[in-house]
Amino acid sequence: MPKISVVMPAYNAEKYIGEAIESILNQTFKDFEFIIINDGSVDHTKEIIREYNDPRIVLLENDKNRGIVLSLNKGLDAATGKYIARMDADDISNPARLEKQLCYIKKKGYDLIGAQIETFTDERTIGTFCFPEEDSECKKALRYYTSIPHPAWFCKREVYEKLEGYRDIKACEDYDFLTRAVLAGFKLGNCPEKLLRYRRNMLSISNTNINAQKVIAKFLSQKFRHGKAVEMEEYKEYIKSEK
C-alpha cells in the first residue's frame, strides 16, 4: 500500500500535462501512486499519459467528459494511500512538495492542508498567493473565501471517507468540501512554503465558471457563517431561483 495517492483529473490537457506528470514523478518522496483520470479528452491527452512508463501511474478513463466532481470521486474510490494529494493537469508541483506536506501535516496534527502557491501564465510569473497557516486562521478566513488552495490539497484519507467525497456543487466543490470538513471537526492548515506553481489559464474551469462561482460561494459562505452546511436539495432550489 503506498503512503500517498496523488489524484489528478485531466481533460484536453495535451499542452501542459507532460510538465504536470513529470513534476509528480520527480518528487523527492517516492512512495506514492499517481491516479490520473482522463475525463473523455478528445485531444492527445491519453496518448501523452501512456508515454510515461512508470508503474506508479494508474490511468482511469471516463467514457465521455463527466466533469471534475465525478472524476475526482472516481479517483478517490481507486486510491489506496493513507494520504491523498490533489494535482491539476496544468500545474507544476515543487520537487519536494509531497515530502514537505507529509512532514507538515504530521508535525501540526492537521487533517487537511494546502501550501502557498505561485501563479504564472505561459508568458510570465504573476506572483505568490499567500494563505493562512494555522487552523484557527484558516477557519476564520473560510467564512468568506476558500482558505486552502484546492490544487495543493494534501489530506488524510479518512477526511474524504467521512465526507463521502465531493458533492456536485457547481464551481465550488472545494469550498463546499472545506466547510463540511470544518463542521465535521477536522483541522485545517497551510504549509508556509511555496510548493505549487498554479497556471492561470483563461480556458480553465475556474475562469469559465467565475460568475457562477462568485454567486454560489456567497450562498455557501452565508450558510457556513451560521454554522451549517448547505443541503443538496436546498442548493438545487437556490440554483433554480438564480436562473
URMOKA-V922708 format. One record per residue. N is the residue number from 0. RES is the residue in one letter. SS is DSSP state (H for helix, E for strand, C for the rest). Layout:
BEGIN
n=(N:N)
res=(RES:RES)
ss=(SS:SS)
END
This chain:
BEGIN
n=(0:1:2:3:4:5:6:7:8:9:10:11:12:13:14:15:16:17:18:19:20:21:22:23:24:25:26:27:28:29:30:31:32:33:34:35:36:37:38:39:40:41:42:43:44:45:46:47:48:49:50:51:52:53:54:55:56:57:58:59:60:61:62:63:64:65:66:67:68:69:70:71:72:73:74:75:76:77:78:79:80:81:82:83:84:85:86:87:88:89:90:91:92:93:94:95:96:97:98:99:100:101:102:103:104:105:106:107:108:109:110:111:112:113:114:115:116:117:118:119:120:121:122:123:124:125:126:127:128:129:130:131:132:133:134:135:136:137:138:139:140:141:142:143:144:145:146:147:148:149:150:151:152:153:154:155:156:157:158:159:160:161:162:163:164:165:166:167:168:169:170:171:172:173:174:175:176:177:178:179:180:181:182:183:184:185:186:187:188:189:190:191:192:193:194:195:196:197:198:199:200:201:202:203:204:205:206:207:208:209:210:211:212:213:214:215:216:217:218:219:220:221:222:223:224:225:226:227:228:229:230:231:232:233:234:235:236:237:238:239:240:241:242)
res=(M:P:K:I:S:V:V:M:P:A:Y:N:A:E:K:Y:I:G:E:A:I:E:S:I:L:N:Q:T:F:K:D:F:E:F:I:I:I:N:D:G:S:V:D:H:T:K:E:I:I:R:E:Y:N:D:P:R:I:V:L:L:E:N:D:K:N:R:G:I:V:L:S:L:N:K:G:L:D:A:A:T:G:K:Y:I:A:R:M:D:A:D:D:I:S:N:P:A:R:L:E:K:Q:L:C:Y:I:K:K:K:G:Y:D:L:I:G:A:Q:I:E:T:F:T:D:E:R:T:I:G:T:F:C:F:P:E:E:D:S:E:C:K:K:A:L:R:Y:Y:T:S:I:P:H:P:A:W:F:C:K:R:E:V:Y:E:K:L:E:G:Y:R:D:I:K:A:C:E:D:Y:D:F:L:T:R:A:V:L:A:G:F:K:L:G:N:C:P:E:K:L:L:R:Y:R:R:N:M:L:S:I:S:N:T:N:I:N:A:Q:K:V:I:A:K:F:L:S:Q:K:F:R:H:G:K:A:V:E:M:E:E:Y:K:E:Y:I:K:S:E:K)
ss=(C:C:C:E:E:E:E:E:E:E:C:C:C:C:C:C:H:H:H:H:H:H:H:H:H:C:C:C:C:C:C:E:E:E:E:E:E:E:C:C:C:C:C:C:H:H:H:H:H:H:C:C:C:C:C:C:E:E:E:E:E:C:C:C:C:C:C:H:H:H:H:H:H:H:H:H:H:H:C:C:C:C:E:E:E:E:C:C:C:C:C:E:E:C:C:C:H:H:H:H:H:H:H:H:H:H:H:H:C:C:C:E:E:E:E:E:E:E:E:E:C:C:C:C:E:E:E:E:E:C:C:C:C:C:H:H:H:H:H:H:H:C:C:C:C:C:C:C:C:H:H:H:C:E:E:E:H:H:H:H:H:H:H:C:C:C:C:C:C:C:C:C:H:H:H:H:H:H:H:H:H:H:H:C:C:C:C:E:E:E:E:E:E:E:E:E:E:E:E:C:C:C:C:C:H:H:H:H:C:H:H:H:H:H:H:H:H:H:H:H:H:H:H:H:H:C:C:C:C:C:C:H:H:H:H:H:H:H:H:H:H:H:C)
END
